[in-house]
Amino acid sequence: MEFSKNVNEGINESKFAYHVTRRKNLTSIKIKGIEPRVPTDYGDNGDAKAVYLFKTEDDTKTALYQWLGERIDDWEEENDEEYDEIVLKINIDGLEEDLIDTVEYEWTCLVTIEQSRIVDVIEM
């Protein structure tokens, strides 16, 4: 699956965010983009309908090695299948007005993120 590649080497790293999703979602994402939703795959109820974005690659790795990784492990145990997560690197340049600064390591985005903003699919 090919996504748009950002060839501008001069873009500041702060113009990117990272979204964790299941590999099986890539086909839908390629067609519809990343749509806001209430996370149902894992975690507690009460989450907002949004696209959840980590602010840095390090924040993403930390979450996957800690709390988010634990949630994914629990989900895998409960469902007896592999979650098969991947990380999407997203160009957020121009989306700043749609991002809500929820916690120090995460933004929520209340609008659909277009497929063309995905600049890389990262295996973690």
PyMOL commands that place a pseudoatom at each C-alpha (Angstrom):
pseudoatom trace, name=CA, resn=MET, resi=1, chain=A, elem=C, hetatm=0, pos=[0.000, 0.000, 0.000]
pseudoatom trace, name=CA, resn=GLU, resi=2, chain=A, elem=C, hetatm=0, pos=[1.441, 3.329, -1.004]
pseudoatom trace, name=CA, resn=PHE, resi=3, chain=A, elem=C, hetatm=0, pos=[0.882, 6.560, 0.834]
pseudoatom trace, name=CA, resn=SER, resi=4, chain=A, elem=C, hetatm=0, pos=[1.978, 10.031, -0.131]
pseudoatom trace, name=CA, resn=LYS, resi=5, chain=A, elem=C, hetatm=0, pos=[5.589, 10.698, 0.728]
pseudoatom trace, name=CA, resn=ASN, resi=6, chain=A, elem=C, hetatm=0, pos=[6.629, 14.120, 1.953]
pseudoatom trace, name=CA, resn=VAL, resi=7, chain=A, elem=C, hetatm=0, pos=[9.732, 15.122, 0.039]
pseudoatom trace, name=CA, resn=ASN, resi=8, chain=A, elem=C, hetatm=0, pos=[10.293, 18.378, 1.934]
pseudoatom trace, name=CA, resn=GLU, resi=9, chain=A, elem=C, hetatm=0, pos=[13.327, 17.574, 4.043]
pseudoatom trace, name=CA, resn=GLY, resi=10, chain=A, elem=C, hetatm=0, pos=[13.227, 20.979, 5.709]
pseudoatom trace, name=CA, resn=ILE, resi=11, chain=A, elem=C, hetatm=0, pos=[9.919, 20.464, 7.543]
pseudoatom trace, name=CA, resn=ASN, resi=12, chain=A, elem=C, hetatm=0, pos=[10.344, 20.746, 11.289]
pseudoatom trace, name=CA, resn=GLU, resi=13, chain=A, elem=C, hetatm=0, pos=[9.656, 17.498, 13.216]
pseudoatom trace, name=CA, resn=SER, resi=14, chain=A, elem=C, hetatm=0, pos=[7.023, 19.342, 15.259]
pseudoatom trace, name=CA, resn=LYS, resi=15, chain=A, elem=C, hetatm=0, pos=[4.826, 19.362, 12.136]
pseudoatom trace, name=CA, resn=PHE, resi=16, chain=A, elem=C, hetatm=0, pos=[4.291, 15.617, 12.454]
pseudoatom trace, name=CA, resn=ALA, resi=17, chain=A, elem=C, hetatm=0, pos=[2.182, 13.480, 14.752]
pseudoatom trace, name=CA, resn=TYR, resi=18, chain=A, elem=C, hetatm=0, pos=[1.849, 9.712, 15.136]
pseudoatom trace, name=CA, resn=HIS, resi=19, chain=A, elem=C, hetatm=0, pos=[-1.254, 7.523, 15.146]
pseudoatom trace, name=CA, resn=VAL, resi=20, chain=A, elem=C, hetatm=0, pos=[-1.332, 3.883, 16.287]
pseudoatom trace, name=CA, resn=THR, resi=21, chain=A, elem=C, hetatm=0, pos=[-3.769, 1.642, 14.454]
pseudoatom trace, name=CA, resn=ARG, resi=22, chain=A, elem=C, hetatm=0, pos=[-4.247, -1.951, 13.407]
pseudoatom trace, name=CA, resn=ARG, resi=23, chain=A, elem=C, hetatm=0, pos=[-2.655, -2.995, 10.129]
pseudoatom trace, name=CA, resn=LYS, resi=24, chain=A, elem=C, hetatm=0, pos=[-6.042, -4.250, 8.921]
pseudoatom trace, name=CA, resn=ASN, resi=25, chain=A, elem=C, hetatm=0, pos=[-7.324, -0.643, 9.015]
pseudoatom trace, name=CA, resn=LEU, resi=26, chain=A, elem=C, hetatm=0, pos=[-4.922, 0.520, 6.277]
pseudoatom trace, name=CA, resn=THR, resi=27, chain=A, elem=C, hetatm=0, pos=[-7.267, -0.371, 3.417]
pseudoatom trace, name=CA, resn=SER, resi=28, chain=A, elem=C, hetatm=0, pos=[-10.086, 1.705, 4.879]
pseudoatom trace, name=CA, resn=ILE, resi=29, chain=A, elem=C, hetatm=0, pos=[-7.713, 4.535, 5.793]
pseudoatom trace, name=CA, resn=LYS, resi=30, chain=A, elem=C, hetatm=0, pos=[-6.433, 4.664, 2.225]
pseudoatom trace, name=CA, resn=ILE, resi=31, chain=A, elem=C, hetatm=0, pos=[-10.009, 5.263, 1.042]
pseudoatom trace, name=CA, resn=LYS, resi=32, chain=A, elem=C, hetatm=0, pos=[-11.566, 7.343, 3.846]
pseudoatom trace, name=CA, resn=GLY, resi=33, chain=A, elem=C, hetatm=0, pos=[-8.614, 8.790, 5.757]
pseudoatom trace, name=CA, resn=ILE, resi=34, chain=A, elem=C, hetatm=0, pos=[-8.397, 8.468, 9.539]
pseudoatom trace, name=CA, resn=GLU, resi=35, chain=A, elem=C, hetatm=0, pos=[-11.869, 9.145, 10.854]
pseudoatom trace, name=CA, resn=PRO, resi=36, chain=A, elem=C, hetatm=0, pos=[-12.615, 10.299, 14.410]
pseudoatom trace, name=CA, resn=ARG, resi=37, chain=A, elem=C, hetatm=0, pos=[-14.047, 7.483, 16.521]
pseudoatom trace, name=CA, resn=VAL, resi=38, chain=A, elem=C, hetatm=0, pos=[-14.427, 6.391, 20.099]
pseudoatom trace, name=CA, resn=PRO, resi=39, chain=A, elem=C, hetatm=0, pos=[-11.720, 3.760, 20.706]
pseudoatom trace, name=CA, resn=THR, resi=40, chain=A, elem=C, hetatm=0, pos=[-13.402, 0.394, 21.208]
pseudoatom trace, name=CA, resn=ASP, resi=41, chain=A, elem=C, hetatm=0, pos=[-10.452, -1.905, 20.540]
pseudoatom trace, name=CA, resn=TYR, resi=42, chain=A, elem=C, hetatm=0, pos=[-8.991, -1.375, 24.010]
pseudoatom trace, name=CA, resn=GLY, resi=43, chain=A, elem=C, hetatm=0, pos=[-9.097, 1.005, 26.929]
pseudoatom trace, name=CA, resn=ASP, resi=44, chain=A, elem=C, hetatm=0, pos=[-11.797, 2.442, 29.098]
pseudoatom trace, name=CA, resn=ASN, resi=45, chain=A, elem=C, hetatm=0, pos=[-15.137, 3.816, 27.996]
pseudoatom trace, name=CA, resn=GLY, resi=46, chain=A, elem=C, hetatm=0, pos=[-15.524, 7.568, 28.135]
pseudoatom trace, name=CA, resn=ASP, resi=47, chain=A, elem=C, hetatm=0, pos=[-12.994, 8.449, 25.445]
pseudoatom trace, name=CA, resn=ALA, resi=48, chain=A, elem=C, hetatm=0, pos=[-14.038, 11.220, 23.058]
pseudoatom trace, name=CA, resn=LYS, resi=49, chain=A, elem=C, hetatm=0, pos=[-14.842, 10.647, 19.385]
pseudoatom trace, name=CA, resn=ALA, resi=50, chain=A, elem=C, hetatm=0, pos=[-11.552, 11.794, 17.876]
pseudoatom trace, name=CA, resn=VAL, resi=51, chain=A, elem=C, hetatm=0, pos=[-8.353, 10.775, 16.130]
pseudoatom trace, name=CA, resn=TYR, resi=52, chain=A, elem=C, hetatm=0, pos=[-5.740, 10.245, 18.839]
pseudoatom trace, name=CA, resn=LEU, resi=53, chain=A, elem=C, hetatm=0, pos=[-2.254, 11.470, 17.938]
pseudoatom trace, name=CA, resn=PHE, resi=54, chain=A, elem=C, hetatm=0, pos=[1.026, 11.231, 19.772]
pseudoatom trace, name=CA, resn=LYS, resi=55, chain=A, elem=C, hetatm=0, pos=[3.141, 14.378, 19.566]
pseudoatom trace, name=CA, resn=THR, resi=56, chain=A, elem=C, hetatm=0, pos=[6.500, 12.700, 18.932]
pseudoatom trace, name=CA, resn=GLU, resi=57, chain=A, elem=C, hetatm=0, pos=[7.856, 9.344, 17.857]
pseudoatom trace, name=CA, resn=ASP, resi=58, chain=A, elem=C, hetatm=0, pos=[9.386, 8.978, 21.334]
pseudoatom trace, name=CA, resn=ASP, resi=59, chain=A, elem=C, hetatm=0, pos=[5.956, 9.569, 22.942]
pseudoatom trace, name=CA, resn=THR, resi=60, chain=A, elem=C, hetatm=0, pos=[4.570, 6.843, 20.672]
pseudoatom trace, name=CA, resn=LYS, resi=61, chain=A, elem=C, hetatm=0, pos=[7.310, 4.386, 21.594]
pseudoatom trace, name=CA, resn=THR, resi=62, chain=A, elem=C, hetatm=0, pos=[6.907, 5.134, 25.301]
pseudoatom trace, name=CA, resn=ALA, resi=63, chain=A, elem=C, hetatm=0, pos=[3.148, 4.510, 25.143]
pseudoatom trace, name=CA, resn=LEU, resi=64, chain=A, elem=C, hetatm=0, pos=[3.619, 1.278, 23.189]
pseudoatom trace, name=CA, resn=TYR, resi=65, chain=A, elem=C, hetatm=0, pos=[6.203, 0.027, 25.691]
pseudoatom trace, name=CA, resn=GLN, resi=66, chain=A, elem=C, hetatm=0, pos=[4.055, 1.069, 28.647]
pseudoatom trace, name=CA, resn=TRP, resi=67, chain=A, elem=C, hetatm=0, pos=[0.321, 1.792, 29.065]
pseudoatom trace, name=CA, resn=LEU, resi=68, chain=A, elem=C, hetatm=0, pos=[-0.817, 1.420, 25.434]
pseudoatom trace, name=CA, resn=GLY, resi=69, chain=A, elem=C, hetatm=0, pos=[1.231, -1.745, 24.999]
pseudoatom trace, name=CA, resn=GLU, resi=70, chain=A, elem=C, hetatm=0, pos=[-0.417, -3.152, 28.127]
pseudoatom trace, name=CA, resn=ARG, resi=71, chain=A, elem=C, hetatm=0, pos=[-3.874, -2.313, 26.751]
pseudoatom trace, name=CA, resn=ILE, resi=72, chain=A, elem=C, hetatm=0, pos=[-2.998, -4.009, 23.465]
pseudoatom trace, name=CA, resn=ASP, resi=73, chain=A, elem=C, hetatm=0, pos=[-1.700, -7.087, 25.309]
pseudoatom trace, name=CA, resn=ASP, resi=74, chain=A, elem=C, hetatm=0, pos=[-4.947, -7.261, 27.295]
pseudoatom trace, name=CA, resn=TRP, resi=75, chain=A, elem=C, hetatm=0, pos=[-6.989, -6.903, 24.099]
pseudoatom trace, name=CA, resn=GLU, resi=76, chain=A, elem=C, hetatm=0, pos=[-5.001, -9.714, 22.450]
pseudoatom trace, name=CA, resn=GLU, resi=77, chain=A, elem=C, hetatm=0, pos=[-5.621, -11.989, 25.441]
pseudoatom trace, name=CA, resn=GLU, resi=78, chain=A, elem=C, hetatm=0, pos=[-9.336, -11.209, 25.541]
pseudoatom trace, name=CA, resn=ASN, resi=79, chain=A, elem=C, hetatm=0, pos=[-9.797, -11.683, 21.793]
pseudoatom trace, name=CA, resn=ASP, resi=80, chain=A, elem=C, hetatm=0, pos=[-7.284, -14.493, 21.258]
pseudoatom trace, name=CA, resn=GLU, resi=81, chain=A, elem=C, hetatm=0, pos=[-5.800, -12.755, 18.227]
pseudoatom trace, name=CA, resn=GLU, resi=82, chain=A, elem=C, hetatm=0, pos=[-2.901, -10.484, 17.398]
pseudoatom trace, name=CA, resn=TYR, resi=83, chain=A, elem=C, hetatm=0, pos=[-3.651, -6.755, 17.349]
pseudoatom trace, name=CA, resn=ASP, resi=84, chain=A, elem=C, hetatm=0, pos=[-0.901, -6.225, 14.720]
pseudoatom trace, name=CA, resn=GLU, resi=85, chain=A, elem=C, hetatm=0, pos=[-0.348, -2.524, 15.355]
pseudoatom trace, name=CA, resn=ILE, resi=86, chain=A, elem=C, hetatm=0, pos=[1.458, -0.088, 13.091]
pseudoatom trace, name=CA, resn=VAL, resi=87, chain=A, elem=C, hetatm=0, pos=[2.208, 3.613, 13.465]
pseudoatom trace, name=CA, resn=LEU, resi=88, chain=A, elem=C, hetatm=0, pos=[1.224, 6.223, 10.896]
pseudoatom trace, name=CA, resn=LYS, resi=89, chain=A, elem=C, hetatm=0, pos=[3.374, 9.343, 10.656]
pseudoatom trace, name=CA, resn=ILE, resi=90, chain=A, elem=C, hetatm=0, pos=[1.103, 12.248, 9.780]
pseudoatom trace, name=CA, resn=ASN, resi=91, chain=A, elem=C, hetatm=0, pos=[1.890, 15.709, 8.435]
pseudoatom trace, name=CA, resn=ILE, resi=92, chain=A, elem=C, hetatm=0, pos=[-0.166, 18.014, 10.658]
pseudoatom trace, name=CA, resn=ASP, resi=93, chain=A, elem=C, hetatm=0, pos=[0.922, 21.254, 8.990]
pseudoatom trace, name=CA, resn=GLY, resi=94, chain=A, elem=C, hetatm=0, pos=[-2.247, 23.347, 8.692]
pseudoatom trace, name=CA, resn=LEU, resi=95, chain=A, elem=C, hetatm=0, pos=[-4.262, 21.165, 11.105]
pseudoatom trace, name=CA, resn=GLU, resi=96, chain=A, elem=C, hetatm=0, pos=[-3.261, 23.121, 14.204]
pseudoatom trace, name=CA, resn=GLU, resi=97, chain=A, elem=C, hetatm=0, pos=[-6.749, 24.641, 14.644]
pseudoatom trace, name=CA, resn=ASP, resi=98, chain=A, elem=C, hetatm=0, pos=[-8.271, 21.135, 14.676]
pseudoatom trace, name=CA, resn=LEU, resi=99, chain=A, elem=C, hetatm=0, pos=[-5.916, 19.731, 17.339]
pseudoatom trace, name=CA, resn=ILE, resi=100, chain=A, elem=C, hetatm=0, pos=[-6.816, 19.725, 21.012]
pseudoatom trace, name=CA, resn=ASP, resi=101, chain=A, elem=C, hetatm=0, pos=[-3.888, 19.593, 23.400]
pseudoatom trace, name=CA, resn=THR, resi=102, chain=A, elem=C, hetatm=0, pos=[-5.213, 16.941, 25.787]
pseudoatom trace, name=CA, resn=VAL, resi=103, chain=A, elem=C, hetatm=0, pos=[-2.117, 15.841, 27.688]
pseudoatom trace, name=CA, resn=GLU, resi=104, chain=A, elem=C, hetatm=0, pos=[1.595, 16.513, 27.404]
pseudoatom trace, name=CA, resn=TYR, resi=105, chain=A, elem=C, hetatm=0, pos=[2.173, 13.640, 24.961]
pseudoatom trace, name=CA, resn=GLU, resi=106, chain=A, elem=C, hetatm=0, pos=[-1.081, 13.581, 22.959]
pseudoatom trace, name=CA, resn=TRP, resi=107, chain=A, elem=C, hetatm=0, pos=[-3.415, 15.622, 20.767]
pseudoatom trace, name=CA, resn=THR, resi=108, chain=A, elem=C, hetatm=0, pos=[-6.929, 14.752, 19.756]
pseudoatom trace, name=CA, resn=CYS, resi=109, chain=A, elem=C, hetatm=0, pos=[-8.191, 15.742, 16.329]
pseudoatom trace, name=CA, resn=LEU, resi=110, chain=A, elem=C, hetatm=0, pos=[-11.948, 16.070, 15.857]
pseudoatom trace, name=CA, resn=VAL, resi=111, chain=A, elem=C, hetatm=0, pos=[-11.879, 16.010, 12.041]
pseudoatom trace, name=CA, resn=THR, resi=112, chain=A, elem=C, hetatm=0, pos=[-11.011, 13.286, 9.549]
pseudoatom trace, name=CA, resn=ILE, resi=113, chain=A, elem=C, hetatm=0, pos=[-7.319, 13.258, 8.655]
pseudoatom trace, name=CA, resn=GLU, resi=114, chain=A, elem=C, hetatm=0, pos=[-6.946, 12.859, 4.913]
pseudoatom trace, name=CA, resn=GLN, resi=115, chain=A, elem=C, hetatm=0, pos=[-4.956, 9.935, 3.552]
pseudoatom trace, name=CA, resn=SER, resi=116, chain=A, elem=C, hetatm=0, pos=[-2.655, 12.374, 1.722]
pseudoatom trace, name=CA, resn=ARG, resi=117, chain=A, elem=C, hetatm=0, pos=[-1.299, 13.559, 5.110]
pseudoatom trace, name=CA, resn=ILE, resi=118, chain=A, elem=C, hetatm=0, pos=[0.173, 10.120, 5.906]
pseudoatom trace, name=CA, resn=VAL, resi=119, chain=A, elem=C, hetatm=0, pos=[3.852, 10.311, 5.067]
pseudoatom trace, name=CA, resn=ASP, resi=120, chain=A, elem=C, hetatm=0, pos=[5.050, 6.977, 6.467]
pseudoatom trace, name=CA, resn=VAL, resi=121, chain=A, elem=C, hetatm=0, pos=[3.911, 3.665, 7.877]
pseudoatom trace, name=CA, resn=ILE, resi=122, chain=A, elem=C, hetatm=0, pos=[6.234, 2.672, 10.726]
pseudoatom trace, name=CA, resn=GLU, resi=123, chain=A, elem=C, hetatm=0, pos=[6.689, -0.832, 12.081]
pseudoatom trace, name=CA, resn=MET, resi=124, chain=A, elem=C, hetatm=0, pos=[7.310, -0.755, 15.845]
for i in range(1, 124): cmd.bond("trace and resi %d" % i, "trace and resi %d" % (i + 1))
show_as sticks, trace
zoom trace
